[in-house]
């Protein structure tokens, strides 16, 4: 389970770095286009990080989805559907494993 969480946290770090560069470019007047505004991007990263934190223990018996009976078995690295969905935007990035798809 830790490998999937590690992967997701790394992807958030990459997104945040790309957003920092986009914000710096916008502040300096550089002509690089970004599909989302840096503020929105930072908010989305914060949302994903909070969801990941809230579902950190799912699949271990101590998470919110475990209580609802919606978690994956302990040997499944995704933990729960929420975490699996959080990984979908990163399915095209190196390190993503096809079996992590929801």
C-alpha positions in Angstrom: 0.0 0.0 0.0 2.9 2.4 0.7 4.2 2.3 -2.9 0.9 3.7 -4.2 0.7 6.4 -1.6 4.4 7.3 -2.3 3.6 7.4 -6.0 0.6 9.8 -5.5 2.5 12.1 -3.1 5.4 12.3 -5.7 2.9 13.2 -8.4 1.5 16.0 -6.2 5.0 17.3 -5.6 5.6 17.4 -9.4 2.3 19.2 -10.0 3.1 21.7 -7.3 6.5 22.4 -8.8 5.0 22.8 -12.3 2.5 25.3 -10.8 5.3 27.2 -9.0 7.0 27.6 -12.4 3.8 28.7 -14.0 3.2 31.3 -11.3 6.7 32.6 -11.6 6.3 32.8 -15.4 3.0 34.7 -14.9 4.6 37.1 -12.5 7.6 37.8 -14.7 5.5 38.1 -17.9 6.9 35.0 -19.5 4.9 33.7 -22.4 4.3 30.1 -21.3 0.7 28.9 -21.3 -0.8 26.9 -18.5 -4.2 25.2 -18.9 -5.2 26.0 -15.3 -4.5 29.1 -13.3 -1.8 28.5 -10.6 -4.2 29.4 -7.8 -6.7 26.7 -9.0 -3.9 24.2 -9.5 -2.6 24.8 -5.9 -6.1 24.4 -4.6 -6.5 21.1 -6.5 -3.2 19.8 -5.1 -4.3 20.8 -1.6 -7.6 18.9 -2.1 -5.8 15.8 -3.3 -3.3 15.9 -0.5 -6.1 16.3 2.1 -8.1 13.4 0.6 -5.0 11.3 0.6 -4.3 12.1 4.2 -7.9 11.4 5.2 -7.8 8.0 3.5 -4.2 7.1 4.5 -5.3 4.2 6.7 -7.9 2.7 4.3 -7.2 -0.9 3.6 -5.5 -1.5 6.9 -8.7 -1.8 8.9 -8.5 1.7 10.4 -9.6 4.0 7.6 -13.0 5.6 6.9 -13.7 3.3 3.9 -12.9 0.2 6.1 -15.7 1.2 8.4 -18.1 1.5 5.4 -16.9 -1.8 4.0 -15.6 -0.1 0.8 -11.8 -0.7 1.2 -9.7 -3.0 -0.9 -8.0 -6.0 0.8 -4.7 -5.2 2.6 -2.5 -6.7 -0.2 -4.1 -4.2 -2.6 -1.9 -1.1 -2.6 -4.7 1.3 -3.5 -6.4 1.1 -0.1 -9.8 2.3 -1.2 -11.7 3.6 -4.3 -11.0 7.2 -3.2 -7.3 6.7 -3.4 -7.6 4.8 -6.6 -9.5 7.7 -8.2 -6.8 10.1 -6.9 -4.3 8.2 -9.0 -6.2 8.3 -12.3 -4.9 11.8 -13.4 -1.4 10.3 -13.1 -2.0 7.1 -15.1 0.2 8.4 -18.0 3.2 9.1 -15.8 6.2 6.8 -15.3 5.8 4.6 -12.3 2.0 4.2 -12.5 1.0 0.5 -12.5 -2.1 -0.5 -14.5 -3.5 -2.6 -11.7 -3.9 0.6 -9.6 -6.8 1.7 -11.9 -10.2 1.8 -10.1 
